[in-house]
Amino acid sequence: MFERLADLAAEHAQLEQDLADPELHSDQDRARTLSRRYGELTPIVQAYAEWQQTSEDEATARELAREDLSFAAEADELAARREGLEQRLNVLLVPKDPNDEKDVILEVKAGEGGDESALFAGDLLRMYQRYAERHGWKTEVLDSTMTGLGGYKDVTMAVKARGGEGAWSQLKYEGGVHRVQRVPATESQGRIHTSAAGVLVLPEADPVDVTIDPNDLKIDVFRSSGPGGQSVNTTDSAVRITHLPTGVVVSCQNEKSQLQNKEQAMRVLRARLLAVAQEEADAAASAERRSQVATVDRSQRVRTYNFPENRISDHRVGFKAYNLDQVIDGDLDAVINALIEADRAEKIAGADAAG
């Protein structure tokens, strides 16, 4: 680990010199790339410098303690601090997800359970909207198909975090099948039903991330359906885009103009094509994304929302809490933090095994 830290410190020093060169800033793209890398390395290098100083101070205190035992306690304190810094460095050295700073395209689809599943899909949408509000993020529904009872057959939403934070770093763990157990509003006998909805999370791709040849697109327009503004059902404003090389199909009908719907559909298409490219480049990522939502049935659940017991359970990490009313209102931090910690621990263990 320490050999790698020395290399990173040397790279950080070189970047500092490069960024101080006025000529570099004539190439804004390169300047941004180097600045981003410098920012990534800075907390690691600072912690490494603190570890080096603490290690030297500890060694000095140990040497002095041979002649004066009063220095022994100070040496022990420095040792504890050094060990804490080593743990922190282990965390900082965990490979970073390159998409962590990206915004998100989040899709929710009703599954087994009919109208109740569609209502639950709406509950999940509102849960993510309120979670975003708590973090000061912006959400935008790009496309949706509502049911007569106010639920959603499917809905696609963009989530944009504040500068540099990245919605993907938090929401990437939400992909999978979510199961609900409760008495549906449509149930007259008071029986508890189980249904499911699927969540798919994709990092939103910038135009520079994905190159799309217009000749590879088949664009169809059609008349919107379902609840909407005055133009719904009266003009061919809805847009369906098919990416011919991959067969990926995206449609959007929420906006009143064909141009707006095309722009929204292209955002979703870029996100899906980025995911396809990453799957092809990384077999592990492919397995992870395929596991998010294959078919929306109850056997593939990642999380259960049990309303009678007010219980939320995430089956991947064994998380369980009895504050479902707060979670469904957007208080997702505890469960997401549990998933982040489990992911980090797994990566640290993998790095230790490899090293």
N, C-alpha and C positions, 0 to 999 in steps of 0.2 A: 504493500500500500504506500509506504513512504517513498519508494523510488518513483512511483507514479506521481505522488504529490510534488516531488522535486521537479519533475518534468512540467507539471502544470504551472508551478511557480515561475519557471523559466519562460514558458509560453506567455504567461500573464505579463511578465516584465517586457517581453518583446512587443506585445500588443500595446502596452503603454507607450513605448517609443513610437510605434507606427501611428498611433492615434494622435500623437503630438506633432506629426508631420503635416504641415498645411496642405501639401500637394495631395495627400490622401483624400481630402474632402472635396476634391474636384470630381471624384467618382463616388457619388452618394450611395449607390448600392453597396459598393465594397466597404464604405465607411460604416454603413448600418450593420453589415455582417460582422465586421470586426468589433464594433461597439457592443453588439449583442453577445458575442463570445466573451468579451472583456467583462461584461456584467455577470455572465454565468460563472466565470472563474473567480471573481472578486471575493465572494463569501468563502470559497474553499481556501483561497490563498491567505485570507485574513485569519481563518481558523488554524491553518497550518503554521503561520507565523506565531500565533499565540501558543500553539502546542510546542513549538521549538523553544520559545522563551520559558515556558513553564517547565519543560524537561530540563533545561539548563539550570533553572532556579532550584529544581528538586535535587539535581545532582550536587549543587553547591551546598544545599541544606544538609544532605546526607553526609557530605564530607565534614561539614562543621559539627554535625552531631556526634562524630567520633571523639571529638574533644570536649564538646559541651552538649549534654543531653537535652538542654532546653530547645535545641534546634530540631529535635526529633518530631515534635508535634507539627511544626511548620512543614517539615518534609512530608509527613503523612497527608497534610492538607493539600500540598502541591501534587502529591501522587493521585489523590482523589480527583483533583481538578484536571490533571493530565488524562486520566482514564475517561472522564466525561468528555473531554475534547476529542479523544480517539473515537468515542461512540458517535459524536457529532460529525466527525469527518467521514465515518463509515456511511452515515446517512447522506451527507453531501456528495459522496462519490457514487451513489446509486445512479445508474444510467437514467438520464432524463428523457421522458417521452417528448419527441420533437413537436408533437401536436399540442402540448399542454397549454400553450399561449393562444391557441385558436378558439374561435367561437364555435357554436354547435348548431347542427341541424338535428332536431329531436322529433321522432315519429312515434305516435301511439296508435295502436290498432286494436280494435275489439276482437276478442277470440271466442272461446266457448262461453255460452251463457246467454246468448241472445240479447234482448234489450238491457238486461242487467250488466252484461259485459260492456255494452256501449256506454251506459251510465258511469261505470267504473272507469272507462277510458277518459271520460270527461273529468272525473275526480282526479285522475293522475295528471291530466293537462293542467288543471287549476293548482294542483300541488306544486308542479314545477314552476308555474307562473309566480306563485307566492314565494317559493324558495328564491327565485330570481329577484323578486322585489326586496326580500330581506337583505340581499347582497348588493343592492343598487344596480342590478343588471337590467337590460332591456330585453323584452320578448316581442316577437312578431309572428302571428299565425300566418303561414304562407298558403296553406291549403287545408280544407277540411270537408268531410262528408258527415252531416249531422243526421240523427234519427228523429223520428216524430216526438219522442219523449224528452228530447234535449240532450241525448248522449251523442257520442261520436263513433261512427263506424271506423273512421281513421282521421287523423289530424297531424299536420306537419308544422312545426314551430321552429323559428330561429331564436337562439339565445346569444346575446352579445354582452360580454362582461366588460368591466371597466378596463382602462388601458393597462396592458401588461399582465393582467390577472389570469385570463383564460378560463372560459367556461368548461372547456374539455377536461381540464385537470380535475374538476369536481364531478362532472356529470357523466364521464366516460364509464363509470361503474354501474350506471342505471340500466344498461342494456340487458334485456332478458325478458322472461315471462313473469308477470306480477299476478299473484292470485289473491282474490278477495273472498272472504267468508262473512256473510251478513244476511239479514232479512231484507230482500229487495223491496223497493217501494211498490212494486207490482204484486207482491205476495200478500194474499188476503188471509192465509192460514197461520202466518207468523213463523214459517219454517225458514231455517237458515239454508241459504244456497251458496254454492261455490262456483265461481266463474273466473275467467282470466282475461288479461289484456297484455299485449306485447309492446315493449319499448325498444326502439332502435336508435342508437346515438351515433352520429357521425361528426367528425371535425369539419367545419365549414372550410371549403377550399377557396383560396384567392385565385383570381384569373391566372396569375403567374404559376400557380401550383399545378394546374391542369390545362393542357393545350387541347382545344376542341376544334376540329376542322368542320366548318359549316357544312361541307359536302357530306359529312358523316351523319347529319341530322335529318330526320324525317319529322316535319312539324305539321300537326293536324289541328284544326280549330273546330270547336263544337259548341253547342248551346249549354250554358250552365244549368245546373239543377239544384234544387234544395233552397233553403232560406238564404236570402241575400238582398241586395239593393234593387233598385227599380229596373236595372238592366238585366237581371237574372231572368232566364227563360225567354228573353226578347232579342238578344243579339248573340252572335257566335264569338263570344269573348273568351271562352275557356280554351286552354292550350294544352295539347299533348305532344311531348317531344320524345322521340325514339332515337337512341344512340345506336346506329346500325352495327358498328363493330362489336359492341358488347351486348346488345339487346336490352340495355337498361331503358326503362320507360318511366317518364315523369309527367304528371299532369298537374295543372293548377287552374282553379276557377274562382278563387275568392275575390280577386280584384275586378273592377268594373270594365277595365280596358284590356284588350288583347295584348297590348304592349307590356302592361304591368304584369299580367299573368305569365308572359313569356320570360320576363326578367326574373320573376320568382322561381319559375320552373328551372331556369338555367342555374340558379343558385343551388337548388337541390341536386340537379344533375352533376354539377361540379363536385359536390360533396360525395356523391355516390361513386363517381369515377375515381376520386382520390382514394376512397376506401378500397376499390377494386385494385388500383395500382399498388397500394400498400400490401394488400393480400398476396398479390403475385410476387412482391419483393420479399415478403417475410412470412414464412409458413406459420410461425407462432401467432402473428397478428391475424392471419387468415383463420386459424382455428378459433381464436378469441372472438372474432366478429361473427363467424358462422354460428357460434354458440349463443349469440345474443337472442336472436329470434329465428328459429327454423320454422316451426309451426307453433301456433299459440294454443298449446294444450296445457292442462294443469300439471302434467308429470314433469315438465321442464322448468318449473318455477325457480326463480332466484329469490323471491321475497313473498311473504304472505302478510296480508292485512286482515286481521281477525277483529271485526268490529264488536261482537258480543263481549270479548275479553279485553277490548281496547289494546290489543297486542300487535306489535310490528316485529316480524322475524325475518332476518336475512340469512338464508340457508348456506351461503357460501362461506361465511366466517363465524356462524353461530351467534350472530348478534340477536338480542331479544330485549325489548323494552315495552313498557305498558303505558305508552303515551301516544297511541295511534291518533287520537284526536288532534294532537299538536303536530304530529308528522304530516298528516293529510292536509294540515293548514300551512305546510311549507317548512316546518322545522326539521329539516333533513340532516342537519350538520352532524349529529351523533352517529347516525348509521353510515353516512358517507366517510366520516373520519375513521370509522372502524375498518372500512374497506381500503382506505388509503394506507392505514398502518399495516394491514395484512399484506397488501401489495408490496409495500416498502420492505417489510421483514422478509418476504419471499425473495426479493431481488438482492437484499444484503446476503442472505443465505447462499443464493446462487453465485454471487461474486466471491464469497469466502471459499466456496467449494472449488470454483475455477482457479482461485489464486492460491 
